[in-house]
Amino acid sequence: MNNNLKISISATKTEHGYNPLTLINGKTIAGAPGKPDIRLEISQSDNDARHLYDDIFYDSYKIQGNQHVFTKKLEAPSFIAYITVETVYEIINSSLIRKTVSLTQRNAPQIYYNLINDLFPAMPITRKFAFDEWEVTASTDMKYQRFPALGFAYDNLHLGMISENGFYNKYPRNNRKRKVAKNYNYDAFEPVKNCADPDFMGFAQVQDADCASFNIGAYIDNNGERKHYNIMHLGRTETKTFYIFACEARNIRDIKLEVQESYADGRGFVGTQAEKVLYACAMINLTIAEIGDFSPHSVPAPIGYSPDMYNRDTFWTINALDDKYLNETLCRRFWDTQDETGCIGTIITPVTGSIEVKDNDSTILMFLWHYRNQKRFGSDNIPKEMVDRAYEYCLNALDKNREGRCTAHFALSQQDISYYPDGTQLSVNQGMFAVFLRCAMLMGYPISEEYLSLAEEAYREYYDEADRCLRLFDGDDYTNSFDNLVPEFLSIWLFGHKILTDNQVSDMIESYPASNITHAKALFVKRNGDNLTIDEWPFKKNEYNQPGTYYNGGSWLRGEVMAYAAAYYHGYKEAREMIKNRLQAELDRYPDDPVSHEFLPTDISYPYDSWIRNNSVFSWNIFALEAEKLVGLR
């Protein structure tokens, strides 16, 4: 927030009606007489008659506290419809306004519509900007902006607007789908045939004047015809929300931080700058899956991972939000992928579909999520027979001999992309299995204390006394990973129960090898601090990562912070400061890109490239806020 700025709203009136003005320190910087702030296009459900209202001047204007309320009643010229428009500008702080456009009709079962939100500069500008562009030019492709934000510069003063996410504003941002071969193997991507909102955000000439616009609710069908997909249902109010911000910016870092902080502030989130960035990046990736499906869909990142919703990413992201609807709805969405064996799907893929069900951590995480929703919200929206099937599946797939030892073909963690041979036993798998058993026992399933104790003791047995760390697998004498402590964190977070000893966890954090990045360490590394060679790689050789990147030396915020929080619970008090420092490192590793990243390369010579960029504005790092709560930082 820029404390030397004061944003406000006023109105100008012509013979046509009122239209809003945005002021900074009493000077008008957006809006002008005769320049409406919204446009609206409507059509009948059969796409027959349609009408564009491009001259919406409000009939009334009033001030209610910090809200400026504009209203208008529109009449459709070619079919029976009267639409009430209410636009509210609410002052959030000295540099931020929340703008909400509400539409209501009481004449037809449904009216389809497309809303265009415009921001006109009130004086000559020096530059146009967007989230990823210090200067937008005619060649800038606005489809690949990672955050929906754009605006105008008046020298150092910047005025911009941000769209609310795709779930709340009802738009999908993906313009691609997975291309699937006949054997159901994924084969890259191809464009969707009904592209939603092809001009979703950008700059346009309207009434012979430049404006910045968000355009929501239209798509191009497979025959090239433009149609509407947003719906005004009979008697139900439809809303669209936008945020108008002002800031003094010297570079693109200032713009990106201001956008993310403003978005968090606009949604009422309170926290540090780093916490606001994690929150904003998670929330902006909440969207809808595709045209016609307005239920929530959470993607890990807006470019690199869209349009897919991944099971574990969604678990970590949504559990960090105190939102009953999102937790119940998205948890149930994955339970609905459960097959006849009880296994729950790994991924939900729009348009194309998915059949990825396997013995990774997906079913366990959904089991834990259902338990937490019950305890947290009193939720009971998963049928018992589905939960029973998941319970039986986990026991049969992971410990068919009921010995208390877990075997699986995949890691029950974020490293499940790596395949392990039959019989491979991993410490993270053993820990996750123990957490599952305790959860099942607390939910009333017949898990004996003896059986649970066997599983927990097996997790502790992975500790290597000589090197003061958990082994990745039986016989491992050279790797170390924060990922091995994720089950310990989950047990503490869910049940307040320690599985490992205080010394095991504290010693592991204390002896963890240093990194080339200040305040950030590799998730998976050799015990001497080196990255793994291909001969040392414990996964498939064709999955080997370049040293210093991804799982071979990449620093993953969520896993690292969860390990620190577990250590704090075990008495390692220095962990609180380590958590704060790691969050700040996320913003400082790439000064021009202070966003939430999938991972940070610990190879400091590794360039900022399309891989790092496209897999950033990353969702699941918001779970670090839950780790902060555990140690008293929130």
BAKEMAR-909140 format. One record per residue (C-alpha): residue in three letters; x, z, y. Coordinates in steps of 0.1 Angstrom, whole numbers, plus 5000, padded with zeros to 4 digits. Example, Ala and Ser with C-alpha at 12.3 -4.5 7.8 and 13.67 -1.06 7.14 Angstrom:
! BAKEMAR-909140
ALA512350784955
SER513750714989
END
This chain:
! BAKEMAR-909140
MET500050005000
ASN501349905034
ASN500850215056
ASN501450025089
LEU498449795082
LYS494849865087
ILE492449625070
SER488749595081
ILE485749375079
SER483549245106
ALA480948965109
THR480248665131
LYS476848525137
THR475748175144
GLU472348005145
HIS472747975107
GLY473348335100
TYR476148585093
ASN479548525077
PRO482348785071
LEU485648815089
THR488749005076
LEU490849175102
ILE494349335102
ASN494949595129
GLY491949455147
LYS493049095146
THR491048835126
ILE493148685099
ALA490548535075
GLY487148375081
ALA485748195111
PRO482248105124
GLY480747835102
LYS483047905073
PRO481048065044
ASP482948295020
ILE481148174988
ARG479647864973
LEU477147854945
GLU476147574921
ILE473147624898
SER471547424870
GLN468647444845
SER469547534809
ASP469147164799
ASN471647064825
ASP469046844842
ALA468546944878
ARG471347114897
HIS472047214932
LEU475147314952
TYR474847574980
ASP477947505001
ASP476547655033
ILE475648015024
PHE475248205057
TYR473748555052
ASP470348655065
SER471349025071
TYR474449235076
LYS474749615076
ILE477449885073
GLN477050175048
GLY479950405050
ASN483050205039
GLN480849915026
HIS479849605045
VAL476749455029
PHE475649085034
THR472448955018
LYS470848615014
LYS467848464995
LEU468248114982
GLU465547874970
ALA466147604945
PRO464947264958
SER464147094925
PHE462947374901
ILE461347714905
ALA464047964913
TYR464748214941
ILE468148384940
THR469048694958
VAL472748714968
GLU474349044979
THR477949044989
VAL479649384994
TYR483049425011
GLU484249775003
ILE487349925021
ILE489550074993
ASN492550175014
SER494350055046
SER495449725029
LEU492849655003
ILE489149545001
ARG487049514970
LYS484549224972
THR481549214949
VAL479148924947
SER475849004930
LEU473248744919
THR469748814908
GLN466848574899
ARG463348664886
ASN461848324878
ALA463448164847
PRO464648294813
GLN468048174823
ILE469747984851
TYR473247844847
TYR475647884876
ASN479147834889
LEU480448064917
ILE483247964941
ASN484848244961
ASP486748114992
LEU489248275016
PHE489848085048
PRO492848165070
ALA491748235106
MET495048115122
PRO497847875114
ILE499747965082
THR503447945074
ARG503047925036
LYS500747935007
PHE501748164978
ALA500648264943
PHE501648544919
ASP504548334905
GLU505248114935
TRP506748224968
GLU505647884981
VAL502947674966
THR503347304970
ALA501347004960
SER503246984927
THR502547354917
ASP500547384885
MET498147674891
LYS497047684855
TYR500247874846
GLN500048164870
ARG500248474849
PHE498148684873
PRO495048534891
ALA496248594926
LEU496948364956
GLY496848354994
PHE498448275027
ALA501448385046
TYR501748435084
ASP505448485085
ASN506048825068
LEU502348915068
HIS500648805036
LEU496948785029
GLY495748724994
MET493048764969
ILE492948864932
SER490148784907
GLU488949054884
ASN489748994847
GLY488048744826
PHE485848994807
TYR484349144838
ASN484148814858
LYS483148614826
TYR485748344822
PRO488348254796
ARG491748144809
ASN492947974778
ASN493047594778
ARG494447554743
LYS493647624707
ARG495647654675
LYS496047324657
VAL495447384620
ALA496647174591
LYS494447124560
ASN496147404542
TYR495147644570
ASN498747684582
TYR499047694620
ASP500747394635
ALA501347464672
PHE498647414698
GLU496447144712
PRO494047134742
VAL490547264738
LYS487946994741
ASN485747184765
CYS488147314791
ALA486647614810
ASP487147624848
PRO489847344851
ASP490147434888
PHE489847814883
MET492247894911
GLY493947694938
PHE493847564974
ALA491347314986
GLN490047145017
VAL486547265025
GLN484747155056
ASP487947005069
ALA489847345066
ASP492247485040
CYS491047765018
ALA492147964988
SER489547954960
PHE488448104927
ASN486047874908
ILE484248044879
GLY481547924855
ALA482047544849
TYR483547344821
ILE484246994812
ASP482646904778
ASN484046664752
ASN482346364769
GLY483946444803
GLU480746584818
ARG480946894841
LYS478547174830
HIS477947534837
TYR478447824813
ASN477848144833
ILE474248254831
MET471848444853
HIS469348604829
LEU465848684841
GLY465849004861
ARG469449094853
THR472049114881
GLU475248914876
THR478349024894
LYS481748884903
THR484549104917
PHE487549004938
TYR490149194957
ILE491549104991
PHE494949255000
ALA497349245029
CYS501049325028
GLU504349265045
ALA506449085020
ARG510048965021
ASN510348804987
ILE508448734955
ARG509149084941
ASP507249234970
ILE504248994963
LYS504149074925
LEU504349444930
GLU501649434957
VAL499349224936
GLN499649454906
GLU499349774926
SER496349644946
TYR494649544914
ALA495149894899
ASP494050054932
GLY490949834933
ARG489949944899
GLY490450314908
PHE493550374887
VAL495850644900
GLY499550654890
THR503150574899
GLN504150224908
ALA505450164872
GLU502250304857
LYS500150084879
VAL502149774868
LEU501549864831
TYR497849924838
ALA497349604858
CYS499149384832
ALA496949534804
MET493649504822
ILE494249144835
ASN494649034799
LEU491149144791
THR489148824789
ILE486448644769
ALA487348444738
GLU485648124746
ILE482647964763
GLY479348124751
ASP480948444739
PHE480948704766
SER482248994745
PRO485649144754
HIS488748974740
SER492249134747
VAL495248904745
PRO498849034745
ALA500048794773
PRO498248534794
ILE500448234785
GLY502648294754
TYR500048464733
SER496748334746
PRO494148264731
ASP494848504702
MET493748864700
TYR496049064677
ASN494849374658
ARG497849604666
ASP498249484702
THR494549564708
PHE494849904691
TRP497750014714
THR496249854745
ILE492649974744
ASN493350324730
ALA495250394763
LEU491950334782
ASP489350594787
ASP486550344781
LYS483950414754
TYR482450064755
LEU485849884751
ASN487050114724
GLU483950084704
THR483349714709
LEU486949594702
CYS487449834673
ARG484149704657
ARG485249344664
PHE488149384641
TRP486149574615
ASP483949264613
THR486849064600
GLN487049284569
ASP487049084536
GLU485549184503
THR488649374493
GLY488449604523
CYS491349444541
ILE490849394579
GLY492149094597
THR495349074617
ILE494248834644
ILE491048684660
THR491648324670
PRO489048154693
VAL487747804684
THR489947764654
GLY489348084634
SER491748284613
ILE492048394577
GLU495148624582
VAL494448934561
LYS497349104545
ASP498849444536
ASN500349514571
ASP499349794594
SER496049624605
THR493749814582
ILE495450144587
LEU495250104625
MET491550024624
PHE490950324602
LEU492850544627
TRP491050394656
HIS487650464641
TYR488650824635
ARG489850864671
ASN486650704685
GLN484650954665
LYS486651244679
ARG486951114714
PHE483550954721
GLY481351074692
SER481250704680
ASP479450614648
ASN479250234650
ILE481250144619
PRO479050154587
LYS480350404561
GLU480550134534
MET483049944555
VAL485150254561
ASP484950334523
ARG486249984515
ALA489150024539
TYR490050354524
GLU490050214489
TYR492049914500
CYS494750114516
LEU495150334486
ASN495150044461
ALA497349814482
LEU499950064493
ASP500150314465
LYS498450184434
ASN500050444412
ARG499050734434
GLU502650864436
GLY502650934473
ARG505150654480
CYS504150344499
THR505149994490
ALA503949684509
HIS504949324515
PHE505249374552
ALA506249644576
LEU503349864587
SER504549824623
GLN505149574649
GLN507849424627
ASP505349284603
ILE506448934611
SER509249004587
TYR508548974550
TYR509949214525
PRO510249164487
ASP507949344463
GLY508949704459
THR510849734492
GLN510250084506
LEU510550134543
SER510650464563
VAL508050334588
ASN505750234559
GLN506050574543
GLY505350754576
MET502350534583
PHE500950594548
ALA501350964554
VAL499450944587
PHE496650744569
LEU496351004542
ARG495951294567
CYS493351094586
ALA491451014554
MET491551384544
LEU490151494578
MET487451234575
GLY486351394542
TYR487951164516
PRO489351324484
ILE492951354494
SER494651664480
GLU497151874499
GLU499651804470
TYR499251424474
LEU499651444511
SER502651664508
LEU504351414485
ALA503851134511
GLU505151344540
GLU508151474521
ALA508951114511
TYR509051024549
ARG511451304556
GLU513651194528
TYR514650884547
TYR516651094571
ASP520451034568
GLU522151364575
ALA525551204581
ASP524450954608
ARG521551174621
CYS518850904619
LEU516150764596
ARG517050484573
LEU515150164576
PHE514850134538
ASP516250304507
GLY519950264506
ASP520250154543
ASP523450284558
TYR523850074590
THR520650034610
ASN518750254634
SER515350194650
PHE512950374673
ASP510250204653
ASN510850444624
LEU509550724646
VAL506150564655
PRO504350734625
GLU505751074638
PHE504351004672
LEU500950904657
SER500751214637
ILE501451434667
TRP499151224690
LEU496251214666
PHE496451554648
GLY499051764667
HIS500951774634
LYS504651734629
ILE505951564597
LEU509651544605
THR511651844614
ASP512751924650
ASN516351854642
GLN515651524625
VAL513851384656
SER515951544683
ASP519151444666
MET518051084662
ILE517351054699
GLU520551224709
SER522651004686
TYR520950684693
PRO523450414704
ALA523750324741
SER522749994755
ASN523949734780
ILE520749794801
THR520550104822
HIS517850334809
ALA516650094781
LYS517750084745
ALA517249844717
LEU514349904694
PHE516349784663
VAL520149804663
LYS523149894642
ARG524150264642
ASN527350184660
GLY525450004688
ASP526249644677
ASN523649384671
LEU523149254636
THR524948954622
ILE522948714600
ASP524648854569
GLU523349204579
TRP519849084587
PRO517449274564
PHE514649034568
LYS514248664560
LYS517348474572
ASN515148214589
GLU513748494611
TYR517148594624
ASN517048664662
GLN519848584686
PRO521848904692
GLY520549104721
THR517048964718
TYR513749034702
TYR514249254670
ASN517949214671
GLY518749414702
GLY515649374723
SER514349674742
TRP510649734736
LEU509149984760
ARG506250114739
GLY508250194708
GLU511050354728
VAL508850574749
MET506750684719
ALA510050794702
TYR511050994733
ALA507551164735
ALA507851264698
ALA511251404705
TYR509951604734
TYR507251754712
HIS510051854688
GLY511852044716
TYR514051764732
LYS513251834768
GLU515451564783
ALA512951314769
ARG510651344799
GLU513251204822
MET514150934797
ILE510450824797
LYS510350794835
ASN513550604836
ARG512550364809
LEU509350274827
GLN511250204859
ALA513749984839
GLU510849754831
LEU510549674868
ASP514249654876
ARG515749464847
TYR514549134863
PRO514249214901
ASP512248904908
ASP509848974879
PRO508749334881
VAL506049304854
SER505349444819
HIS507549254794
GLU507249204757
PHE510849304754
LEU514049314776
PRO517149154762
THR520049394760
ASP522349104761
ILE522849104799
SER524048754799
TYR520848624784
PRO519048424811
TYR515548474824
ASP513948184806
SER510448054796
TRP510448284765
ILE510848604787
ARG508448474813
ASN505648344791
ASN505648654769
SER505348894799
VAL502549044819
PHE502349214785
SER499449434774
TRP500449704749
ASN503049874771
ILE500150054787
PHE500250284757
ALA503250444773
LEU500650634794
GLU499550814763
ALA503150914756
GLU503351044791
LYS500251254786
LEU501851404755
VAL504851524775
GLY502851624806
LEU503851344829
ARG500151244834
END
